[in-house]
């Protein structure tokens, strides 16, 4: 199994001094506040509006509207609720540096649940949103990077090779036997990214099916128009992720090769991804242009630090390949031009 060699995080300055970490953390914090604002909007504004609509339109009460709002809420909050704890980590990241800690996974939660990570044998941290790829990486390296804990038990965690910060909190329980978290980190990352892309399609399909049912029940179009419009708009914002469905096939029989890469200036989207273009230098001196429609800030930051990227196959004009760092949760689809 090919495994890239990546830099360790700096231990002589605060964690937030790293530019990629600061960008990712700021994006997560913005998402957290947007999620809070959405909760307030639904509770304070939409609820009374639905009641007024029910009073004025008794023949067509807004129960379909309420069910539609629930669908939108599920669509918008998918994989997002954990970031409400992000602001708790900010003071730690601005003050303290990352420190390595011997680690093992003692409870491997699914992506929507909590994992327990035992650090240095005496500290157990409750960490949200760790994926099977993260569990396998921790099992392989035997460590995580930690900031904290503070006097309230809050901490922050990152894994080797990634700049993504996971809020964590001290837990009181642990199992004696570690979880056997095994597997190819790159393959697991590709599967997770494909699932994320497919889930967007499934959720939008569910909204469309719900709209068809409501139309069959002769529900007013005024209810359905805004709900369907919001759902389509949210799906359109995530359209770049559809290309990630190709990743498992691209990494299945990959012949990884490391090549110099120079990226053009890029701008990140609010979900932490970017459509980035750059140039890859071939061993024979030629250069080829590449385009990644849905590259993460984490991956682009690592490419900037290293000046190289790993390709699942030798680049050739017109070819689609995976670009990343094998053995780490850093992956994207690239088209060579």
Steps between C-alpha positions, in 0.01 A plus 500: 500500500640837395516761776609859441738682733350820643617773736403495865316803641719767657548462875665838564207731427121510553298260288308784336826646363476246219315666210316190380385416851380859552301498173333166575418597857351833393283325241374252760425782743301686235299183430431466871356850524292448185357185653406688816341777290296241309372352828392843621335582166299179496394533865425873508390595149373200309297349785275808547475538122371145470243568774377815324476314172298225666256756641452668162486188286300245694434290192868448446684503834880528495581151623662425163702818549617378839603163358681676219690714747608185680635364171691822438639488851627143450644602162683802642620348827632179345847443649498847660367483855840417651644839406291669770786411737766664282508841680593320823840412350590850376677632814709182523609511136602867526712439809643149502705296254425151379657220700524135395319243711506123486148403403268212442134488404292351781164575342459552128182695438348510158541835316190643668599390851775538757834321521707454813876545465733400780806728508822419689318235698332736748292745295188392314356752254152499352542602135220554248504431126803275476452277197616138451796643305604702807464195722719293267758779487515523879538123520788511251692794647409439864466870574296817466587867550331674791446852630362520855323397722395817676345517846156422352624193318497645147774408253567479127631207298651449156644192333826462313505656155182705540439860610134443596428578866257279691356645822537256788403473863629291787301180552473301821471149362715277288509140387808295577515338156574733206286488188656316208487788253658363185494573130657708228464864601492617137231249398292584806530873422390440141199300618399773747525770234295294257237451769485876560447567131235228469320616814445843346328338202288278723389788721402713202315204350312464829396865490381461140303187593344683794403786266332256263299351788394843620390595149295182482334603825411834340718706730539862400797580279587795725605250766701288266677764295716641777582159645597349166695813405703497821574131463617536140713802596672304777561208265641736238755633749627144547502409130878497488509194727330280241838430341608325822295196399793403276753479783464134610561377146797733455679386816410131476802405286702818538868511412586804709775732381616826659549797268565875545178701494449875486148628566352823370340737753176345621202611704325278751129443524306502826504119518881492507551402137626678191517461125874526451725496195873456473791341319669164551862448391579167335834317537587573134475876556156552345218665694128430491208701633273343758160594639344378825129592521457405866836518675492557875687785665677231702638336185593828330677623814704180513592529131616857568715388794655208316519640147400156374196278464448127454316376190315170476635451146761673283343828381408520132298750304126429519538255788305505829703402805484521877734749666587488866737349749461123534458378853333823614145643471603739221349425160339665198411429137712682241470535125827530309492735203 
